[in-house]
Amino acid sequence: MMTTPDWREATVGIVFPTRDELEALRCPFHINAQARDSIPAEHMTNASHYVSGQDIPGTEVQAPWTSYYAKLGNAPIAIANYGGVWFETAMHSQ
């Protein structure tokens, strides 16, 4: 793993992966969109559940499918929670 030193390495003593290395990660399992709003509110900072076609407040778009969404600036990002970890999701041919 190729890394570049940053403040975390000097402070904590751990070598962290670069942003490019992290962006290359892919989950080895399939994550489905979450059709039910079942995540407790205390775990939903900056995340909301929207139904397909529902307007996403603060953006100019509607939810393309029923799932959780987080906003990055003014852009909605589809996300799903798996084992307590939030993952960015994308629609595929399925």
Buried (B, 14 or more C-beta within 10 A) or exposed (E): EEEEEEEEEEEEEEEBBEEEEEEEEEEEEEEEBBEEBEBEEEEBEEBBBBEEEEEBEEBEEEBBBBBBBBBEEEEBBBBBBBEEEBEEBEEEEE
